[in-house]
Amino acid sequence: MCIIFFKFDPRPASKSAYRLILAANRDEFYSRPSKAADFWGSNTEILSGLDLECGKEGGSWLGISKRGKLAVITNYMEGRPNPDAQGRGFLVCNYLTDKDVDSYSYLKKVSAESHLYNGFNLLTAEFKAKQDSMCYYGNRGSPEPIHLKPGIYGLSNSLLDAPWRKLLRGKSHFTSVVSDQSLSCDGLLQELLNVLNNEELNTPDPLHESHGEGYSKSEIEAHSAVFVRSRHYGTRTNTIILIDAEGNVTFTERTMLDCDQSKWSTSSFQFKLQV
């Protein structure tokens, strides 16, 4: 399970405003090996965390490139995933590494091959000097990708802006934070972390529970929080990405260490888009 809130404002009215504010949680088994966010070795252009799970090595859940490409994926909550399906994390990395394909064309290509994967939602974006674009495709929803209009969105483990209680409450909290123009960059980061680290349960929620075939009642209850916490599974990573009017990027990641719910490390990267 994962959750993402984002505000897409491709031509902000103020130089102090942001073209993108994105706040995301990655939920995963604590024992699943992964690499914290960093630039890719000799490739200093792409920044992401990386999956190190056997057979899935090199996939990712969220990443951005200095060329202005961004991708983020969530799984779709369903009871019986196919164990032989292709790794969804490669959908993120393949987009980031393809220098020629635009965000919509990439999702069109993905939609033609979507039967090869378990359920997913994929956001792709390009932040360019003359025009920004952001697109969405979910392989359990419409057969065609969509161009996103400027606005505030929420995405969890159903389709975009599905009215799960956790998503509605988190989106409301996110909206109030990004609407506060008095916040400094550091203040905004801290308030967004507060949004992501809300452990309040949002039960009962019949719509969320209707996706829960194969899950126990306690698992569904734990998953009803924005920040998921259970014995072996939960929120492992908070990520916040800010892109300002001038193309300056701030990428902040807070990640769990050593499968220990009490140990966290925060790293931050700043760079300017090369577009």
ROSE-311814 format. One record per residue: residue number from 1; x negated, y negated, z negated of N, C-alpha, C in turn. Coordinates in steps of 0.05 Angstrom, whole numbers, always signed. Atoms other than C-alpha are relative to their C-alpha. Layout:
N
NUM / X / Y / Z / X / Y / Z / X / Y / Z
...
% end
This chain:
275
1 / -17 / +24 / +0 / +0 / +0 / +0 / -18 / -25 / +0
2 / +14 / +26 / -1 / -23 / -71 / +14 / +20 / -22 / +2
3 / -18 / +23 / -3 / +6 / -141 / +16 / -16 / -24 / +10
4 / +13 / +24 / -12 / -10 / -204 / +55 / +20 / -23 / +0
5 / -16 / +25 / -3 / +17 / -275 / +51 / -18 / -19 / +16
6 / +17 / +18 / -16 / -5 / -326 / +102 / +17 / -23 / +11
7 / -11 / +24 / -13 / +10 / -396 / +128 / -16 / -6 / +25
8 / +13 / +5 / -25 / -5 / -407 / +201 / +9 / -28 / +10
9 / -5 / +28 / -8 / -10 / -481 / +221 / -21 / -8 / +20
10 / +21 / +3 / -19 / -48 / -485 / +286 / -10 / -28 / +6
11 / +9 / +28 / -4 / -49 / -561 / +291 / +9 / -16 / -24
12 / -9 / +14 / +25 / -45 / -588 / +220 / -1 / -31 / +4
13 / -3 / +28 / -4 / -23 / -660 / +216 / -23 / -16 / -14
14 / +21 / +14 / +15 / -78 / -678 / +166 / -27 / +15 / +3
15 / +27 / -12 / -2 / -153 / -666 / +171 / -7 / +16 / -26
16 / +5 / -15 / +25 / -150 / -641 / +99 / +17 / +25 / -2
17 / -18 / -23 / +1 / -98 / -588 / +116 / -15 / +24 / +13
18 / +12 / -25 / -9 / -112 / -516 / +137 / +15 / +12 / +24
19 / -12 / -14 / -22 / -100 / -480 / +203 / +10 / +28 / -8
20 / -9 / -26 / +11 / -95 / -415 / +164 / -7 / +1 / -30
21 / +4 / -8 / +28 / -86 / -397 / +91 / +10 / +28 / -2
22 / -7 / -28 / +2 / -86 / -322 / +81 / -9 / +11 / -27
23 / +6 / -13 / +25 / -83 / -283 / +16 / +9 / +29 / +1
24 / -7 / -29 / -5 / -85 / -207 / +17 / -11 / +17 / -22
25 / +9 / -22 / +18 / -90 / -147 / -29 / -3 / +25 / +16
26 / +4 / -27 / -11 / -119 / -81 / -8 / +5 / +19 / -23
27 / -6 / -21 / +20 / -89 / -23 / -47 / -9 / +27 / +11
28 / +12 / -25 / -9 / -124 / +44 / -43 / -7 / +18 / -24
29 / +11 / -17 / +22 / -147 / +104 / -83 / -27 / -11 / -9
30 / +24 / +12 / +11 / -201 / +80 / -130 / -25 / +15 / +9
31 / +24 / -16 / -7 / -247 / +137 / -109 / -7 / -1 / +29
32 / +7 / +0 / -29 / -244 / +124 / -34 / -24 / -19 / +5
33 / +24 / +17 / -3 / -313 / +99 / -14 / +4 / -22 / +21
34 / -1 / +23 / -19 / -318 / +31 / +19 / -22 / -19 / -6
35 / +21 / +20 / +3 / -366 / -26 / +29 / +13 / -27 / -3
36 / -11 / +26 / +4 / -351 / -95 / +3 / -5 / -18 / +24
37 / +2 / +18 / -23 / -343 / -152 / +52 / -28 / -11 / +3
38 / +26 / +11 / -7 / -407 / -174 / +87 / -1 / -2 / +30
39 / +5 / +0 / -29 / -433 / -190 / +156 / -12 / +27 / +7
40 / +7 / -27 / -8 / -446 / -127 / +195 / -30 / +3 / +7
41 / +28 / -6 / -5 / -520 / -112 / +188 / -13 / -20 / +19
42 / +13 / +17 / -19 / -556 / -139 / +249 / +20 / -18 / +15
43 / -21 / +16 / -12 / -489 / -166 / +274 / +9 / -21 / -20
44 / -7 / +21 / +19 / -483 / -232 / +237 / +24 / -16 / +9
45 / -23 / +14 / -11 / -421 / -251 / +275 / +26 / +9 / -13
46 / -25 / -12 / +11 / -368 / -205 / +243 / -2 / +5 / -29
47 / -1 / -2 / +29 / -349 / -207 / +170 / +24 / +17 / -8
48 / -22 / -16 / +10 / -308 / -152 / +137 / -10 / +20 / -21
49 / +6 / -24 / +15 / -305 / -96 / +87 / +1 / +23 / +19
50 / +0 / -23 / -18 / -316 / -27 / +116 / +8 / +25 / -16
51 / -7 / -26 / +11 / -286 / +41 / +102 / -24 / +19 / +3
52 / +22 / -20 / -1 / -337 / +95 / +85 / +11 / +28 / -4
53 / -12 / -26 / +3 / -288 / +153 / +80 / -9 / +18 / +23
54 / +9 / -19 / -20 / -312 / +215 / +117 / +20 / +2 / +23
55 / -18 / +0 / -24 / -284 / +213 / +188 / +12 / -27 / +7
56 / -12 / +27 / -4 / -261 / +141 / +180 / -22 / -22 / -2
57 / +21 / +19 / +5 / -329 / +108 / +172 / +0 / -22 / +22
58 / +2 / +23 / -19 / -333 / +39 / +203 / +26 / -13 / +6
59 / -26 / +14 / -2 / -259 / +23 / +201 / +2 / -22 / -21
60 / -3 / +22 / +19 / -234 / -38 / +164 / +30 / -6 / -3
61 / -28 / +9 / +5 / -170 / -68 / +136 / +3 / -29 / +5
62 / -2 / +29 / -4 / -187 / -141 / +147 / -27 / -10 / +8
63 / +26 / +11 / -8 / -241 / -180 / +183 / +3 / -25 / +17
64 / +1 / +25 / -15 / -260 / -245 / +218 / -27 / -2 / +14
65 / +26 / +5 / -14 / -313 / -265 / +269 / -5 / -29 / +2
66 / +7 / +29 / -4 / -350 / -330 / +279 / +11 / -11 / +26
67 / -12 / +9 / -25 / -319 / -332 / +348 / +30 / -7 / -4
68 / -28 / +8 / +6 / -251 / -344 / +314 / +20 / +23 / +2
69 / -19 / -22 / -1 / -221 / -274 / +319 / +4 / +11 / -28
70 / -8 / -11 / +26 / -184 / -246 / +259 / +19 / +22 / +4
71 / -19 / -22 / -1 / -148 / -181 / +247 / +4 / +11 / -28
72 / -6 / -12 / +26 / -114 / -149 / +187 / +23 / +20 / +4
73 / -19 / -22 / -4 / -74 / -85 / +180 / +11 / +9 / -27
74 / -11 / -14 / +23 / -27 / -53 / +131 / +13 / +26 / +10
75 / -14 / -25 / -7 / +0 / +18 / +130 / +30 / -4 / -4
76 / -29 / +0 / +3 / +75 / +30 / +137 / +7 / +23 / -19
77 / -7 / -20 / +20 / +105 / +66 / +78 / +19 / +20 / +11
78 / -17 / -22 / -9 / +132 / +133 / +100 / -9 / +26 / -13
79 / +4 / -23 / +18 / +137 / +200 / +67 / -20 / +21 / +9
80 / +16 / -22 / -9 / +100 / +249 / +111 / -19 / -8 / +23
81 / +18 / +8 / -21 / +41 / +219 / +149 / -14 / +25 / +13
82 / +13 / -21 / -15 / +6 / +261 / +202 / -30 / +1 / -7
83 / +28 / +0 / +9 / -62 / +284 / +174 / -19 / +0 / +24
84 / +17 / -1 / -23 / -89 / +290 / +245 / +1 / -26 / +17
85 / -2 / +25 / -15 / -72 / +219 / +267 / -26 / -15 / +0
86 / +24 / +16 / -2 / -126 / +171 / +289 / -2 / -20 / -23
87 / +5 / +19 / +22 / -157 / +124 / +237 / +10 / -28 / +8
88 / -12 / +27 / -6 / -118 / +58 / +235 / -20 / -22 / -4
89 / +20 / +21 / +5 / -178 / +19 / +209 / -16 / -8 / +24
90 / +15 / +7 / -24 / -211 / +22 / +277 / +15 / -20 / +18
91 / -16 / +20 / -15 / -154 / -20 / +305 / -10 / -29 / -6
92 / +11 / +26 / +8 / -183 / -79 / +266 / -27 / -4 / +13
93 / +27 / +3 / -9 / -255 / -67 / +285 / -2 / -2 / +30
94 / +0 / +1 / -29 / -241 / -55 / +358 / +8 / -27 / +11
95 / -7 / +27 / -8 / -207 / -122 / +364 / -22 / -20 / -5
96 / +21 / +19 / +7 / -262 / -159 / +329 / -25 / +2 / +18
97 / +24 / -4 / -16 / -316 / -129 / +373 / +4 / -4 / +30
98 / -7 / +5 / -29 / -280 / -139 / +440 / +0 / -30 / +5
99 / +3 / +29 / -4 / -303 / -207 / +463 / +18 / -11 / +22
100 / -15 / +9 / -24 / -258 / -208 / +525 / +30 / +0 / -4
101 / -29 / -3 / +2 / -188 / -189 / +501 / +11 / -21 / -19
102 / -14 / +19 / +17 / -139 / -240 / +472 / +18 / +15 / -19
103 / -15 / -13 / +22 / -96 / -226 / +411 / +25 / +14 / +10
104 / -25 / -12 / -10 / -31 / -212 / +449 / -6 / +24 / +18
105 / +7 / -22 / -19 / -63 / -169 / +504 / -10 / +24 / -16
106 / +10 / -23 / +16 / -98 / -127 / +451 / +23 / +15 / -12
107 / -22 / -13 / +12 / -33 / -113 / +416 / +18 / +15 / +20
108 / -14 / -14 / -21 / +0 / -95 / +482 / -13 / +27 / +5
109 / +15 / -24 / -5 / -55 / -44 / +493 / +5 / +20 / -23
110 / -4 / -16 / +24 / -47 / -18 / +421 / +28 / +12 / +1
111 / -28 / -9 / +0 / +29 / -12 / +430 / +3 / +24 / +19
112 / -2 / -22 / -19 / +19 / +35 / +489 / -12 / +26 / -11
113 / +13 / -23 / +12 / -22 / +82 / +445 / +9 / +4 / -29
114 / -7 / +1 / +28 / +16 / +72 / +380 / +9 / +27 / -11
115 / -8 / -27 / +9 / +41 / +144 / +378 / -23 / +17 / -11
116 / +23 / -14 / +10 / -30 / +166 / +362 / -6 / -5 / -29
117 / +6 / +10 / +27 / -27 / +132 / +294 / +24 / +5 / -18
118 / -22 / +3 / +20 / +13 / +137 / +230 / +9 / -29 / -1
119 / -12 / +26 / +0 / +55 / +77 / +214 / -18 / -22 / -8
120 / +17 / +23 / +7 / +20 / +9 / +213 / +13 / -26 / +9
121 / -6 / +28 / -8 / +28 / -66 / +219 / -27 / -13 / +5
122 / +26 / +12 / -8 / -27 / -105 / +255 / +4 / -29 / +8
123 / +1 / +29 / -7 / -39 / -180 / +257 / -26 / -5 / +14
124 / +24 / +9 / -13 / -88 / -208 / +307 / +2 / -30 / +5
125 / -1 / +29 / -4 / -108 / -281 / +315 / -25 / -9 / +14
126 / +23 / +14 / -12 / -154 / -327 / +353 / +2 / -30 / -8
127 / +2 / +28 / +8 / -176 / -395 / +327 / -20 / -13 / +19
128 / +16 / +12 / -21 / -202 / -435 / +386 / +0 / -30 / -2
129 / +2 / +30 / +0 / -222 / -507 / +399 / +25 / -13 / +10
130 / -23 / +13 / -12 / -161 / -521 / +441 / +27 / +12 / -8
131 / -25 / -13 / +6 / -109 / -471 / +419 / -4 / +24 / -19
132 / +0 / -23 / +18 / -97 / -423 / +361 / +24 / +18 / +7
133 / -23 / -18 / -4 / -54 / -361 / +368 / -1 / +22 / -21
134 / -2 / -22 / +19 / -30 / -307 / +321 / +23 / +18 / +9
135 / -20 / -19 / -10 / +8 / -244 / +340 / +3 / +23 / -20
136 / -7 / -22 / +18 / +41 / -185 / +305 / +11 / +23 / +15
137 / -12 / -24 / -11 / +57 / -114 / +323 / +2 / +21 / -23
138 / -4 / -22 / +18 / +86 / -58 / +280 / +10 / +24 / +15
139 / -8 / -23 / -16 / +91 / +12 / +309 / +25 / +14 / -10
140 / -25 / -10 / +9 / +154 / +26 / +269 / +23 / -20 / +5
141 / -19 / +20 / -5 / +190 / -35 / +295 / +4 / -4 / +30
142 / -4 / +7 / -28 / +199 / -71 / +362 / -22 / +12 / +17
143 / +21 / -11 / -18 / +162 / -39 / +421 / -19 / -21 / +11
144 / +17 / +21 / -11 / +133 / -107 / +440 / -12 / -17 / -22
145 / +11 / +18 / +20 / +84 / -150 / +401 / +14 / -27 / +2
146 / -12 / +26 / +0 / +107 / -220 / +383 / -21 / -21 / -6
147 / +15 / +23 / +7 / +73 / -288 / +383 / +12 / -13 / -25
148 / -10 / +12 / +24 / +80 / -319 / +314 / +1 / -30 / +3
149 / -2 / +29 / +1 / +105 / -390 / +308 / -13 / -11 / -25
150 / +10 / +11 / +25 / +75 / -437 / +256 / +20 / +5 / -22
151 / -18 / -5 / +22 / +102 / -420 / +188 / -14 / +17 / -22
152 / +10 / -16 / +23 / +94 / -379 / +124 / +13 / +28 / +3
153 / -9 / -28 / -4 / +99 / -303 / +128 / -10 / +17 / -23
154 / +9 / -21 / +19 / +94 / -242 / +84 / +1 / +27 / +13
155 / +1 / -27 / -12 / +75 / -171 / +103 / -10 / +19 / -21
156 / +9 / -21 / +18 / +71 / -109 / +60 / +1 / +26 / +16
157 / +1 / -27 / -13 / +85 / -36 / +79 / +27 / +7 / +13
158 / -22 / -2 / -19 / +149 / -47 / +118 / -6 / -20 / +22
159 / +5 / +18 / -22 / +158 / -93 / +178 / -4 / -29 / -11
160 / +5 / +28 / +7 / +139 / -167 / +178 / +24 / -14 / -13
161 / -21 / +14 / +15 / +179 / -207 / +127 / +24 / +17 / -8
162 / -21 / -17 / +11 / +219 / -147 / +105 / +8 / -9 / -28
163 / -8 / +12 / +25 / +260 / -169 / +45 / -3 / +18 / -25
164 / +6 / -14 / +25 / +228 / -125 / -8 / -3 / -21 / -22
165 / +1 / +19 / +23 / +232 / -158 / -77 / -28 / -10 / -5
166 / +28 / +8 / +5 / +157 / -158 / -86 / -9 / -20 / +21
167 / +8 / +18 / -21 / +148 / -192 / -19 / +14 / -27 / -3
168 / -15 / +25 / +2 / +202 / -244 / -30 / -11 / -17 / -23
169 / +10 / +15 / +24 / +177 / -263 / -100 / -29 / -9 / +5
170 / +28 / +8 / -6 / +104 / -263 / -78 / -1 / -23 / +20
171 / +0 / +21 / -20 / +120 / -305 / -17 / +10 / -26 / -11
172 / -9 / +25 / +13 / +158 / -355 / -59 / -22 / -13 / -16
173 / +23 / +10 / +16 / +99 / -361 / -106 / -21 / -12 / +18
174 / +20 / +8 / -20 / +51 / -367 / -47 / +9 / -27 / +12
175 / -10 / +24 / -12 / +95 / -421 / -15 / -3 / -24 / -18
176 / +3 / +23 / +18 / +95 / -464 / -77 / -29 / -8 / -3
177 / +29 / +6 / +3 / +19 / -459 / -82 / -10 / -16 / +25
178 / +11 / +13 / -24 / +4 / -477 / -9 / +14 / -27 / +6
179 / -14 / +25 / -4 / +54 / -534 / -12 / -10 / -22 / -19
180 / +11 / +19 / +19 / +16 / -568 / -69 / -25 / -13 / +12
181 / +23 / +13 / -14 / -29 / -617 / -31 / -19 / -14 / -19
182 / +18 / +12 / +19 / -61 / -642 / -95 / -23 / +19 / -8
183 / +20 / -20 / +8 / -102 / -578 / -103 / -26 / -3 / +16
184 / +26 / -1 / -13 / -176 / -579 / -88 / -4 / +28 / +12
185 / +5 / -27 / -12 / -206 / -520 / -48 / -3 / +20 / -22
186 / +4 / -19 / +22 / -228 / -487 / -113 / +26 / +5 / -15
187 / -26 / -3 / +14 / -160 / -501 / -145 / +19 / +18 / +16
188 / -17 / -17 / -17 / -125 / -470 / -85 / -8 / +29 / -2
189 / +10 / -28 / +2 / -169 / -408 / -88 / +10 / +13 / -26
190 / -7 / -12 / +26 / -154 / -398 / -162 / +30 / +5 / -1
191 / -29 / -4 / +1 / -79 / -407 / -153 / +8 / +23 / +19
192 / -6 / -23 / -18 / -79 / -358 / -94 / -7 / +26 / -13
193 / +7 / -24 / +15 / -115 / -307 / -137 / +21 / +6 / -21
194 / -22 / -5 / +19 / -60 / -316 / -189 / +24 / +13 / +15
195 / -22 / -12 / -16 / -9 / -300 / -134 / -6 / +30 / +4
196 / +7 / -27 / -7 / -47 / -237 / -115 / -2 / +19 / -24
197 / +4 / -16 / +23 / -59 / -213 / -186 / +24 / +1 / -19
198 / -24 / -1 / +16 / +13 / -215 / -210 / +9 / +29 / -3
199 / -7 / -28 / +5 / +28 / -147 / -242 / +29 / +5 / -8
200 / -29 / -3 / +7 / +102 / -160 / -255 / +13 / +20 / +19
201 / -15 / -20 / -16 / +144 / -101 / -231 / +25 / -12 / +11
202 / -23 / +11 / -13 / +199 / -116 / -182 / +20 / +23 / +6
203 / -19 / -22 / -2 / +248 / -60 / -196 / +26 / -7 / -15
204 / -4 / -19 / -23 / +300 / -37 / -181 / +0 / -16 / +26
205 / -1 / +11 / -27 / +294 / -50 / -106 / +7 / +22 / +19
206 / -9 / -22 / -17 / +336 / -3 / -64 / -13 / +1 / +27
207 / +12 / +0 / -26 / +305 / -26 / +1 / -28 / +12 / +0
208 / +27 / -12 / +4 / +234 / -11 / -23 / +2 / +30 / -5
209 / -3 / -28 / +8 / +257 / +54 / -54 / +9 / +18 / +23
210 / -9 / -16 / -22 / +289 / +76 / +11 / -23 / +10 / +18
211 / +24 / -9 / -14 / +219 / +82 / +40 / -16 / +22 / -16
212 / +17 / -15 / +19 / +196 / +125 / -18 / +2 / +30 / +0
213 / +0 / -29 / -2 / +208 / +196 / +6 / -28 / +11 / -3
214 / +26 / -12 / +5 / +151 / +238 / -20 / -15 / -14 / -23
215 / +12 / +14 / +22 / +134 / +188 / -75 / +16 / +5 / -26
216 / -14 / -4 / +26 / +150 / +198 / -149 / +12 / -27 / -8
217 / -13 / +24 / +11 / +193 / +148 / -187 / -21 / -19 / -12
218 / +20 / +16 / +13 / +132 / +124 / -226 / -18 / -13 / +21
219 / +16 / +12 / -21 / +92 / +113 / -162 / +14 / -23 / +14
220 / -15 / +22 / -12 / +147 / +72 / -130 / +2 / -24 / -18
221 / -1 / +22 / +19 / +153 / +31 / -193 / -26 / -15 / -1
222 / +27 / +13 / +0 / +78 / +17 / -195 / -4 / -16 / +26
223 / +3 / +14 / -26 / +80 / -2 / -121 / +18 / -24 / +3
224 / -19 / +23 / -2 / +135 / -53 / -134 / -13 / -26 / -9
225 / +14 / +24 / +8 / +84 / -103 / -162 / -17 / -10 / +23
226 / +19 / +11 / -19 / +43 / -150 / -119 / -28 / +11 / -5
227 / +25 / -13 / +8 / -18 / -125 / -157 / +7 / +27 / -11
228 / -8 / -27 / +8 / -12 / -50 / -162 / -21 / +12 / -18
229 / +19 / -12 / +19 / -43 / -14 / -221 / +12 / +27 / -9
230 / -7 / -26 / +11 / -39 / +60 / -236 / -26 / +15 / -6
231 / +23 / -14 / +11 / -86 / +114 / -260 / -22 / +4 / +21
232 / +20 / -7 / -20 / -121 / +133 / -195 / +2 / -18 / +26
233 / -6 / +15 / -24 / -93 / +83 / -144 / +10 / -28 / -7
234 / -10 / +27 / +5 / -80 / +9 / -139 / -15 / -21 / +16
235 / +13 / +22 / -13 / -104 / -59 / -118 / -30 / +0 / -7
236 / +29 / -1 / +3 / -179 / -56 / -107 / -14 / -25 / +9
237 / +13 / +23 / -12 / -192 / -120 / -68 / +20 / -22 / +4
238 / -14 / +24 / -8 / -165 / -191 / -65 / -17 / -14 / +21
239 / +14 / +15 / -21 / -184 / -230 / -2 / +15 / -26 / +6
240 / -12 / +26 / -7 / -171 / -304 / +12 / -17 / -11 / +23
241 / +13 / +13 / -22 / -187 / -336 / +79 / +13 / -27 / +5
242 / -9 / +27 / -7 / -182 / -411 / +91 / -15 / -9 / +24
243 / +12 / +12 / -24 / -194 / -443 / +159 / +11 / -28 / +1
244 / -10 / +28 / +1 / -191 / -519 / +157 / +2 / -11 / +29
245 / -6 / +12 / -25 / -175 / -568 / +212 / -25 / -3 / +18
246 / +25 / +2 / -15 / -249 / -573 / +232 / -13 / +26 / +7
247 / +11 / -26 / -6 / -259 / -499 / +238 / -19 / +11 / -21
248 / +17 / -10 / +22 / -295 / -489 / +171 / +15 / +23 / -13
249 / -12 / -24 / +12 / -281 / -420 / +142 / -11 / +5 / -28
250 / +8 / -10 / +26 / -282 / -400 / +69 / +13 / +27 / -4
251 / -9 / -28 / +3 / -277 / -325 / +58 / -8 / +9 / -28
252 / +5 / -7 / +28 / -271 / -303 / -15 / +11 / +28 / -4
253 / -8 / -27 / +6 / -268 / -231 / -37 / -5 / +7 / -29
254 / +3 / -10 / +27 / -256 / -204 / -107 / +5 / +30 / +1
255 / -3 / -29 / -4 / -267 / -129 / -110 / -8 / +16 / -24
256 / +5 / -18 / +23 / -266 / -73 / -162 / -26 / +15 / +4
257 / +26 / -14 / +0 / -332 / -41 / -180 / +2 / +27 / -14
258 / +4 / -27 / +13 / -346 / +33 / -195 / +26 / +12 / -9
259 / -27 / -12 / +7 / -272 / +53 / -196 / +9 / -8 / -28
260 / -6 / +9 / +27 / -267 / +14 / -261 / +18 / -24 / +1
261 / -19 / +21 / -1 / -205 / -29 / -269 / -8 / -25 / -16
262 / +9 / +23 / +17 / -242 / -75 / -318 / -24 / -14 / +12
263 / +25 / +11 / -12 / -302 / -89 / -272 / +6 / -10 / +28
264 / -5 / +13 / -26 / -296 / -138 / -214 / -23 / -18 / +7
265 / +21 / +18 / -10 / -344 / -177 / -171 / +12 / -18 / +21
266 / -11 / +19 / -20 / -329 / -240 / -130 / -23 / -10 / +17
267 / +20 / +11 / -19 / -367 / -262 / -68 / +14 / -19 / +19
268 / -12 / +20 / -18 / -355 / -320 / -21 / -19 / -6 / +23
269 / +15 / +7 / -24 / -378 / -337 / +49 / +12 / -25 / +13
270 / -9 / +24 / -14 / -374 / -403 / +85 / -15 / -2 / +27
271 / +12 / +4 / -26 / -386 / -415 / +159 / +18 / -17 / +18
272 / -16 / +16 / -19 / -362 / -457 / +218 / +4 / +17 / +25
273 / -6 / -15 / -24 / -327 / -425 / +276 / -16 / -10 / +24
274 / +17 / +6 / -23 / -370 / -422 / +339 / +18 / +1 / +25
275 / -19 / +1 / -22 / -315 / -441 / +388 / +2 / -28 / +11
% end
